[in-house]
Amino acid sequence: MNDTQRLIDDTVTRLFGEAVSAESLAAAEQGTWLGELWDAVEGHGLTMVHLDERAGGAGATWHEAFFVARACGDRKSTRLNSS
């Protein structure tokens, strides 16, 4: 894992680990918009991680962007299995 991948992985793991609970996940699955979580995701630049830097993104590769998607799935499975 290179430094960029490690930074992205650490950021999303920490962010979702702190912000997603079994309750918030259940609410989201029922249609509740988790605005604070979305704001945090946007604030960390994760909605544009794969976008070219000239366009305001991080210019991450698909491999680096994978860490964002993986963290989303990990949070769901972790929270569901712990409740």
C-alpha positions as CSV (number, residue, x, y, z in Angstrom):
1,M,0.0,0.0,0.0
2,N,1.5,3.4,-1.0
3,D,1.2,6.6,1.0
4,T,-1.9,7.9,-0.9
5,Q,-3.7,4.6,-0.5
6,R,-2.8,4.5,3.2
7,L,-4.1,8.1,3.7
8,I,-7.4,7.4,1.9
9,D,-7.8,4.1,3.8
10,D,-7.1,5.6,7.2
11,T,-9.4,8.6,6.5
12,V,-12.4,6.5,5.4
13,T,-11.9,3.9,8.0
14,R,-11.8,6.5,10.8
15,L,-14.7,8.6,9.3
16,F,-17.1,5.7,8.8
17,G,-16.0,4.0,12.0
18,E,-16.9,7.1,14.0
19,A,-20.0,8.2,12.0
20,V,-21.9,5.0,11.2
21,S,-23.8,3.1,13.9
22,A,-26.2,0.3,13.6
23,E,-29.0,2.8,14.2
24,S,-27.8,5.3,11.6
25,L,-27.4,2.5,9.1
26,A,-30.9,1.2,9.8
27,A,-32.3,4.7,9.4
28,A,-30.4,5.2,6.1
29,E,-31.8,1.9,4.8
30,Q,-35.3,3.2,5.7
31,G,-34.7,6.3,3.6
32,T,-33.4,8.8,6.2
33,W,-30.8,11.2,4.7
34,L,-27.7,11.2,6.8
35,G,-26.8,14.8,6.1
36,E,-24.0,15.1,8.7
37,L,-22.3,12.0,7.3
38,W,-22.6,13.3,3.7
39,D,-21.2,16.6,4.8
40,A,-18.2,14.9,6.4
41,V,-17.7,12.7,3.3
42,E,-17.7,15.8,1.1
43,G,-15.6,17.7,3.5
44,H,-12.8,15.1,3.2
45,G,-13.1,15.2,-0.6
46,L,-14.2,11.6,-0.8
47,T,-17.0,12.3,-3.3
48,M,-14.4,13.5,-5.8
49,V,-11.5,11.3,-4.9
50,H,-11.2,9.9,-8.5
51,L,-11.8,13.2,-10.2
52,D,-8.8,14.8,-11.8
53,E,-7.0,17.4,-9.7
54,R,-7.5,20.1,-12.3
55,A,-11.2,19.6,-11.8
56,G,-11.0,19.8,-8.0
57,G,-10.6,16.2,-7.2
58,A,-7.8,14.2,-5.7
59,G,-6.7,12.5,-8.9
60,A,-6.8,9.1,-7.3
61,T,-6.5,6.0,-9.3
62,W,-9.2,3.4,-9.4
63,H,-7.2,1.3,-7.1
64,E,-7.0,4.2,-4.6
65,A,-10.7,5.0,-5.0
66,F,-11.4,1.3,-4.2
67,F,-10.5,2.1,-0.5
68,V,-13.5,4.4,-0.3
69,A,-15.9,1.9,-1.6
70,R,-14.5,-0.9,0.6
71,A,-14.8,1.2,3.7
72,C,-18.5,1.8,3.0
73,G,-19.1,-1.9,2.7
74,D,-16.9,-2.7,5.7
75,R,-18.8,-0.3,7.9
76,K,-22.1,-1.9,6.9
77,S,-21.0,-5.5,7.6
78,T,-19.2,-4.6,10.8
79,R,-22.2,-2.7,12.2
80,L,-24.7,-5.4,11.2
81,N,-22.6,-8.2,12.6
82,S,-22.1,-6.4,15.9
83,S,-25.7,-5.5,16.6
